[in-house]
Amino acid sequence: MPAAAELRELADDQLLDQLGESKQELFNLRFQIATGQLENSAQISQVKRDIARINTVLREREMAAAEAATVEENS
């Protein structure tokens, strides 16, 4: 998974696609661990971290947009 700096270069729709894929991967990993098929449980932590990274970048953009709208209203 790319670092936060690389995620910031992606468009919003690409980030949302990546988020969906990561959530699906996390579901699959949890399913594998429940059935005893997962060999490397560290993958779960990595995917969770990736999801958090994507959510952070989306939230940063949301906050920046809200701040820009507030500045425009006050101008």
ABEGO torsion letter per residue (X at the ends): XBBAAAAAABBAAAAAAAAAAAAAAAAAAAAAAAAGABABAAAAAAAAAAAAAAAAAAAAAAAAAAAAAAAAAAX
